[in-house]
Structure formats: structure tokens, C-alpha cells
Amino acid sequence: MATTNNQASTTEQQPFDQENSPLAASTRKPWPWILLVALIVSGGIVFWRFSASTGGTAPAKAAAQAPRPVVTTPLTVGSGVRQVELIGQAESTQQATVRAQTDGVIRQVLVQPGDRLRPGSPIAILDDADQQLAVAQALAELAQERSNLARLEVGTRKEVLAQRQAELRSTQAREQEALDNLRRTTDLVRQGALSERLLVEAKAAVDDAKGARLAAEATLAEAVAGPIREEIEAQRARVAAAQAAVNQARLALQRTQITAVNQGVVQTRQISPGDYVESADPVLTMVAGSQLDIFLELPENLSGQIQPGMPIGLTARALPNWQAQATVTGVVPSADAASRRQRVRLRLENPPSGLLPGMAIAGRLTLPSNRPSFLISRDALTRRQDQWLVFTIVDNKAQQQPVELAADMGEQVAIASDQLRAGQPIVLQGGDGLQNGAAVKLVQPEAQPSVNP
């Protein structure tokens, strides 16, 4: 019985012994060992990098602590100039609308937009049939009036005098006949042979005959005396009026050929062949091509500072190779309604052929600085964090000074600062990367090699 229990006990402990046996240990997963090895390797890499970085920056820090060689230059007081960019456009100095001066139908148009015209250049031709008839009628009336004047100036001809005398004798004979008829009628009425009505008619006939005789005598007397001075002058006035009518008709005929009065370039055309135009109807629009006005807009801070006579350089985007210099000829005393800026006018004589009214123009205005400033080389100026700086030397250390850029003139600039004074040395060379308070060592600038001719 006891033996049985021992066997059973041995049998229950058998699994535990198998788990702790060397064979079971050899069959376990090796990931703890792998993790340990990885930690050791990564620690070695970190240590190596730290050692390498420490060994590399030590010489750099040592070098940064050494004084930095710099070249200085003294500050000089000067008045800088600033360049102001202006924008604007070209406009024609003269713009005219050519209008018809007589009525008619357009028969031919001789120009197109863009054509350059000279005084007298033909533009269009109208049908002139009506004007030709008007000239012929006026000439006929003039001839009639001249004939009347010639008769008055020559006087009464003999034939006319003979005719007037014959007319007078005829009227005298009719008057005598009427008188004889009146005497017979009067006697017959007294005898009662005729009625009183016939006596009245006989008296009326005598009066008519007498009036005709008097008119004939006056006409004869006028013919004998000839025309008076007043009549001749009045006829001469009629001749002058007829001549003026002829001139007017000829002028209307001449105006059927529309021509240019001034020199210019055709901008727009309002007519075509077959159109009927009346006097004062527009035909085309011309702009002057020999002169242009340039209008430039001023920034608000320059209003009131620009005066006539100031020079401005001009360029045009449409003409990249063109540059010109013009002077201010006028300042508009009000702001433009669209841009709210004041405008200045410049007169451009003999502009290039490619520069047309309406094109964009850029102007460069040079203005002197109106505040005390120092002139320095651009190399002495440093910009950091939207701030202009220069470096001065105090106890062999660099000291940065904020400055205001008053004017940019290319290689030189004008700066303004209340902390600087004339003659104070500032760093000219060696300021790149220079820090405030860094130790510096003054050196002489390198001599420029001479060039032998």
C-alpha cells in the first residue's frame, strides 16, 4: 500500500521536472536575449554620435570666441536722393472731329483708322451734282446784274431816245383826240342829242390820255438825263451780291471734297460710301501725332511737392528699348475722381511712332531727402528681421545700431539714426553673420591691385 502511494507521488511530480529540465530550457524562445543585444548596440551608437559631435563643435566654439577681423569706415553726412516710381498714360495734346461742311452723299472714302494725314490731305468726296447746278445758277444771275450795270454806266442810247420820243408823240396824239372827242360830246349833250353819261366817259378818256402823256414825258426826260449816281451805285451793289452768291456756291462745291486741316492720325471713322451727310455731321476723329501729353499719378505723400520744370525719366511697357526725359509742364490742382491721386502733366515732343494715346507710361522721379542722413556703402548695411542694421565698434566689440533707410541710390544708401554721429566708424567689411557683442579686430582693407595701361 505504501508502495503504491509513492508511485503515485512520483507520477504527479513528473510534469514539473520536465518543464525545468535542460531540454525544456533549450526549446524556449530567444527574444529576451535579442532585446538585450539591441539595447547594447543602440546605446553604443548614441555614445559614438555624442562623442563625435562633442569632438566636432569644440573647435568651432573655440574659433567663434576668437576676435573677428573687420574693416571700418567713418560715417559721412550727406543728403541722399530717393527714386519714386510713378505710373500714368499718354494722351493726345489735340483731338479734333472733322465734320462735313455741306450736304451730300458720300461717294468715296480715302482714309482708314491709323492713317497719318497732313494739312490738305483728302479724306472723302461727296456727290457734287447739286453744287454744280447752284454754281451755274449763280453765274447766270451775276451775268444779268453785270449787264444792267453796264447799261446804266454807258447811258441812254439814241435808239432808246427815239423810242421814248415816239411814245411821247403817240400819247400826245391820243390826248388831242380825246380832247376833240370831249368838245363834240359836250356840244351834242347841250343840244340834247347825247346823254350825260357819254360826256362823263369822254372826260375820263381825256384824263387817261393826259396821264399817259405825262408818263411818256417823264420817261423821255429820264432817258435824256441818263442814270443818276445813286442808281449806278445801287446796281453795283446788286452785282456784288450776285458775285458773293457765286463764291458761296463755289465754296459749297469745293467742300464736297473733305480734306484735313491739321496734321494728325485718324483715330475713328464715322462714314462709309453711300452715306448721306448734312452740314456739321461728324466724319472722323483725328489726334495730334507730333505731340503727346503724359499724365502721371502722384502718391498722396508727394502732393504739393512737385513743381513745373522738374525732370522725370519715362519708359513704356509697349516699347522696352525706349527711354526719354521730360519736364513737368503742369500740376493738376485736384485729385483724380477714380484713383484719388493728384496728377502731373508732361509734354513729350516728337514721340516714337509706336507710342500711342492711351498706352501705359512709367515715370521715375528723383527727389532729394528732406531729413538729415549719413551716406554709406551698401556693403555696410545689414537687414535682419525686417530691420536695417549697421555695426559700430565699442571696446573692440561689435555693437549693432538700428537705422532707417532714407534713400536707396544703388551702390550708396542714405541712412538716418539719432544714435550715430559724423565720423563714427562702422563696419564696412566682415559684417556678414556678425553678432551683437562679438569680439572684433580692426584690420586694414586689402589694397586693390593696380592695372598697368
C-alpha positions in Angstrom: 0.0 0.0 0.0 2.8 2.3 0.8 4.5 1.5 -2.4 1.5 2.4 -4.3 1.4 5.9 -2.8 5.0 6.5 -3.6 4.5 5.6 -7.2 1.5 7.9 -7.4 3.5 10.8 -5.9 6.3 10.2 -8.4 3.8 10.2 -11.2 2.3 13.6 -10.1 5.8 15.3 -9.9 6.8 14.2 -13.4 5.4 17.1 -15.4 7.2 19.8 -13.1 10.6 18.1 -13.7 10.1 18.0 -17.4 9.4 21.8 -17.5 12.7 22.6 -15.6 14.8 20.2 -17.5 17.7 21.3 -19.7 15.8 20.1 -22.8 12.8 22.3 -22.0 15.1 25.3 -21.4 16.8 24.8 -24.8 13.4 24.8 -26.6 12.3 28.3 -25.2 12.0 31.5 -27.5 15.3 33.7 -27.6 13.5 37.2 -27.8 14.8 38.4 -24.3 18.3 37.9 -25.5 17.7 39.7 -28.7 16.2 42.7 -26.9 19.2 42.9 -24.7 21.6 42.8 -27.6 19.7 45.5 -29.4 19.8 47.8 -26.3 23.5 47.4 -26.1 24.1 48.2 -29.8 21.8 51.3 -29.8 23.5 52.6 -26.7 26.9 52.3 -28.3 25.7 54.2 -31.4 24.3 57.0 -29.3 27.5 57.2 -27.3 29.5 57.3 -30.6 27.4 60.1 -32.0 27.6 62.2 -28.9 31.4 61.7 -28.8 31.7 62.7 -32.4 29.5 65.8 -32.1 31.3 66.9 -29.0 34.7 66.5 -30.6 33.5 68.5 -33.8 31.9 71.5 -32.2 34.6 72.1 -29.7 37.0 73.6 -32.4 34.1 75.7 -33.8 33.3 77.2 -30.5 36.9 77.9 -29.9 37.1 79.6 -33.3 33.9 81.7 -32.6 35.5 83.1 -29.5 38.5 84.4 -31.4 38.3 88.1 -32.5 36.8 88.5 -35.9 38.7 90.7 -38.4 36.7 93.6 -39.7 37.2 96.8 -41.8 35.6 100.0 -40.8 34.8 103.3 -42.5 33.8 106.6 -40.9 30.3 108.0 -41.3 29.9 111.0 -43.6 27.0 113.4 -43.5 25.2 113.8 -46.8 21.9 114.4 -48.5 20.6 111.3 -50.2 18.2 111.2 -53.0 15.3 108.8 -53.5 13.7 107.3 -56.6 9.9 107.5 -56.8 8.1 105.3 -59.4 5.1 106.9 -61.0 2.5 105.4 -63.3 0.2 107.0 -65.8 -0.7 107.1 -69.5 -0.1 109.0 -72.7 -2.8 111.3 -74.0 -3.1 113.3 -77.2 -2.5 117.1 -76.9 -5.1 117.8 -79.5 -8.1 115.8 -80.6 -10.4 117.1 -83.3 -13.6 115.9 -85.0 -13.7 116.6 -88.8 -17.2 117.4 -89.9 -18.9 117.8 -93.2 -19.4 121.4 -94.3 -22.1 120.8 -96.9 -24.9 118.3 -97.7 -24.4 115.3 -100.0 -24.0 111.6 -100.5 -20.6 110.1 -99.7 -19.2 108.9 -103.0 -15.7 107.8 -101.9 -13.7 107.5 -98.6 -10.0 107.8 -98.9 -8.7 107.2 -95.3 -8.7 104.4 -92.7 -8.1 104.5 -88.9 -4.4 104.8 -88.3 -3.5 106.8 -91.4 -1.3 109.9 -90.9 -2.7 113.0 -92.5 -1.2 116.3 -93.4 -3.0 119.6 -94.0 -4.9 119.3 -97.2 -4.8 115.5 -97.4 -8.1 114.3 -99.0 -10.5 112.4 -96.6 -13.7 111.9 -98.6 -15.5 113.0 -101.7 -19.3 113.8 -101.9 -21.5 113.8 -104.9 -21.5 117.4 -106.2 -24.4 117.5 -108.8 -26.5 119.9 -106.7 -23.5 122.1 -106.0 -22.6 122.2 -109.7 -26.2 123.4 -110.5 -26.0 126.0 -107.8 -22.8 127.4 -109.3 -24.3 127.6 -112.8 -27.4 129.5 -111.5 -25.4 131.9 -109.5 -23.2 132.7 -112.5 -26.3 133.4 -114.7 -27.6 135.9 -112.1 -24.3 137.6 -111.9 -24.2 138.0 -115.7 -27.6 139.6 -115.7 -26.7 142.1 -113.0 -23.5 143.0 -114.7 -25.4 143.7 -117.9 -27.8 146.0 -116.1 -24.9 147.8 -114.6 -23.2 148.2 -118.0 -26.3 149.8 -119.4 -26.5 152.3 -116.6 -22.8 153.2 -116.9 -23.0 153.7 -120.7 -26.1 155.9 -120.6 -29.2 156.1 -122.8 -28.6 155.1 -126.5 -30.0 157.1 -129.4 -32.4 154.3 -130.3 -33.9 154.5 -126.8 -34.3 158.2 -127.1 -36.0 157.9 -130.4 -38.3 155.3 -128.9 -39.2 157.5 -126.0 -39.9 160.4 -128.2 -42.2 158.3 -130.4 -44.0 157.1 -127.4 -44.5 160.7 -126.2 -45.9 161.8 -129.6 -48.2 158.9 -129.6 -49.6 159.9 -126.2 -49.9 163.5 -127.3 -51.9 162.5 -130.3 -54.2 160.3 -128.2 -54.6 163.2 -125.7 -55.6 165.6 -128.6 -58.0 163.0 -129.9 -59.6 162.7 -126.5 -59.9 166.5 -126.2 -61.6 166.7 -129.6 -64.0 163.9 -128.7 -64.8 165.8 -125.5 -65.7 169.0 -127.3 -68.0 167.2 -129.8 -69.7 165.3 -127.0 -70.2 168.5 -125.0 -71.9 170.2 -127.9 -74.2 167.2 -128.6 -75.2 166.9 -125.0 -76.1 170.7 -124.9 -78.3 170.1 -128.0 -79.8 167.0 -126.3 -78.6 164.6 -128.9 -76.5 162.6 -126.4 -76.8 161.6 -122.8 -74.8 163.0 -120.0 -73.2 159.5 -119.5 -71.3 159.8 -122.7 -70.0 163.2 -121.6 -68.6 161.7 -118.4 -66.8 158.9 -120.4 -65.3 161.5 -122.8 -63.9 163.4 -119.8 -62.4 160.2 -118.4 -60.8 159.4 -121.7 -59.2 162.8 -121.7 -57.8 162.3 -118.2 -56.3 158.9 -119.2 -54.7 160.3 -122.3 -53.2 163.1 -120.3 -51.8 160.7 -117.7 -50.2 158.6 -120.5 -48.7 161.8 -122.0 -47.2 162.9 -118.7 -45.7 159.4 -118.1 -44.2 159.4 -121.6 -42.7 162.9 -121.0 -41.1 161.7 -117.7 -39.7 158.6 -119.4 -38.2 160.7 -122.2 -36.8 163.2 -119.7 -35.2 160.4 -117.8 -33.7 158.9 -120.9 -32.4 162.3 -121.9 -30.9 162.9 -118.5 -29.4 159.4 -118.2 -28.9 157.3 -115.0 -28.1 159.1 -111.8 -25.2 158.2 -109.5 -27.4 156.6 -106.9 -28.9 154.2 -109.4 -25.5 153.2 -110.6 -24.3 152.5 -107.0 -27.4 150.5 -106.3 -26.8 148.4 -109.4 -23.2 147.9 -108.4 -24.3 146.6 -105.0 -26.6 144.1 -106.8 -23.6 142.9 -108.9 -21.5 142.5 -105.7 -24.3 140.4 -104.1 -24.5 138.2 -107.2 -20.7 137.7 -107.0 -21.0 136.7 -103.4 -23.6 134.2 -104.3 -21.3 132.7 -106.9 -18.4 132.5 -104.4 -20.7 130.8 -101.9 -21.8 128.2 -104.5 -18.2 127.6 -105.5 -17.3 127.1 -101.8 -20.1 124.6 -101.4 -18.8 122.8 -104.4 -15.2 122.8 -103.0 -16.5 121.5 -99.7 -17.7 118.3 -101.4 -14.1 117.3 -101.2 -13.4 116.9 -97.4 -9.8 117.5 -96.5 -7.7 117.6 -93.4 -7.0 121.0 -91.8 -4.2 119.9 -89.4 -1.6 117.2 -89.2 -2.6 114.1 -87.2 -3.6 110.5 -87.1 -7.0 109.1 -87.9 -8.5 107.6 -84.7 -12.0 106.7 -85.7 -14.1 107.0 -88.9 -17.9 107.6 -88.8 -18.8 107.5 -92.6 -18.9 104.9 -95.4 -19.5 105.2 -99.1 -23.3 105.8 -99.8 -24.0 107.6 -96.5 -25.9 110.9 -96.7 -24.4 113.6 -94.5 -25.6 117.0 -93.7 -23.5 120.1 -92.8 -21.9 119.6 -89.3 -22.2 115.8 -89.3 -19.1 114.1 -87.9 -16.8 112.4 -90.5 -13.8 111.2 -88.5 -11.8 111.9 -85.4 -8.1 112.9 -85.5 -5.4 113.0 -82.8 -2.2 115.0 -83.0 0.7 112.8 -83.7 3.6 115.2 -83.2 3.0 115.8 -79.5 1.7 113.8 -76.6 0.8 114.8 -73.0 1.9 112.3 -70.3 -0.2 112.3 -67.2 1.4 110.6 -64.1 -0.3 110.0 -60.8 1.5 111.1 -57.6 1.3 109.3 -54.3 -0.6 111.2 -51.6 2.6 111.9 -49.6 4.0 113.8 -52.6 1.0 116.0 -53.2 2.1 119.6 -53.2 5.9 118.8 -53.6 6.1 118.6 -57.4 6.7 121.8 -59.3 6.7 122.6 -63.0 10.2 122.2 -64.5 11.2 119.1 -62.5 12.7 116.4 -64.8 11.2 112.9 -64.9 12.5 109.8 -66.7 10.0 108.0 -68.9 9.6 104.4 -70.0 6.8 102.5 -71.7 6.0 98.8 -71.4 5.0 98.7 -75.0 8.5 100.0 -76.1 11.0 98.1 -73.9 14.0 99.8 -75.5 12.6 103.4 -75.4 13.6 105.9 -72.7 13.0 109.6 -72.6 13.4 112.6 -70.3 10.7 115.2 -69.9 9.9 118.0 -67.6 6.7 118.7 -65.6 4.7 121.3 -67.5 1.7 121.5 -65.2 0.2 120.2 -62.0 -3.5 119.4 -61.8 -4.8 121.2 -58.7 -7.3 118.4 -57.9 -7.3 114.7 -57.3 -8.5 112.2 -59.9 -12.0 111.0 -59.2 -11.1 107.3 -59.8 -7.6 107.0 -58.2 -7.9 109.8 -55.6 -4.4 110.9 -56.6 -3.1 114.2 -57.9 -1.8 114.2 -61.5 1.1 116.0 -63.2 1.4 116.7 -66.9 4.5 116.4 -69.1 4.8 117.5 -72.7 6.6 114.9 -74.9 7.8 116.4 -78.2 8.3 114.1 -81.2 7.2 110.8 -79.5 8.2 107.5 -81.1 5.8 106.1 -83.7 4.9 103.1 -81.5 3.8 105.3 -78.6 0.1 105.9 -79.0 -2.5 107.8 -76.9 -3.9 105.5 -74.1 -0.7 103.5 -73.6 0.8 103.0 -70.1 3.7 105.1 -69.1 6.1 104.7 -66.1 8.0 107.7 -64.7 11.0 107.8 -62.4 11.2 110.9 -60.2 14.4 111.7 -58.3 13.8 113.7 -55.1 16.3 114.8 -52.5 15.9 113.5 -49.0 14.3 116.1 -46.7 15.9 114.8 -43.4 19.5 114.7 -42.0 21.2 111.5 -43.1 24.5 109.7 -43.5 25.9 108.3 -46.7 27.4 104.8 -46.5 28.2 102.0 -48.8 25.5 99.3 -49.3 28.1 96.7 -48.0 27.9 98.3 -44.6 24.1 97.7 -44.3 22.6 94.5 -42.9 19.0 93.5 -42.7 17.7 91.2 -40.0 14.1 90.5 -39.1 12.7 93.4 -41.1 15.2 95.8 -39.6 18.1 97.6 -41.1 21.3 97.5 -39.0 24.9 98.8 -39.0 27.7 97.7 -36.6 29.8 100.1 -34.7 32.9 99.2 -32.6 32.9 99.8 -28.9 35.8 98.4 -26.8 36.8 96.1 -29.7 33.3 94.6 -29.7 30.6 94.9 -32.4 27.5 96.8 -31.4 24.5 96.8 -33.7 22.6 100.0 -34.3 19.1 100.0 -35.9 18.9 102.6 -38.7 16.3 103.9 -41.1 16.9 103.6 -44.8 16.2 107.2 -46.0 17.2 106.7 -49.7 18.5 103.9 -51.9 20.9 105.2 -54.6 22.4 101.9 -55.8 25.9 101.4 -54.5 25.4 104.0 -51.8 22.5 104.4 -49.4 21.4 107.2 -47.1 20.6 106.2 -43.5 19.1 108.1 -40.6 19.7 107.4 -36.9 19.7 109.5 -33.8 22.3 107.3 -32.2 25.0 107.8 -34.8 27.3 110.8 -35.3 29.5 112.0 -38.1 33.0 110.4 -38.3 31.9 107.4 -36.2 33.5 104.2 -37.6 31.1 101.5 -38.7 31.9 98.0 -40.0 32.3 98.0 -43.8 33.7 94.5 -44.4 33.3 91.4 -42.2 29.8 92.2 -41.0 28.1 89.2 -42.6 27.0 86.9 -39.7 28.4 89.3 -37.1 26.6 89.2 -33.8 25.9 91.9 -31.3 28.7 92.0 -28.7 31.1 89.7 -30.7 34.8 90.5 -30.3 36.3 92.0 -33.4 39.8 93.0 -34.6 40.4 96.0 -36.8 42.4 95.3 -40.0 43.4 97.4 -43.0 41.4 96.9 -46.2 43.1 94.9 -48.8 44.8 97.0 -51.4 43.3 96.8 -54.9 45.8 95.6 -57.5 46.8 98.3 -59.9 46.2 97.8 -63.5 49.0 98.9 -65.8 47.9 100.6 -69.0 
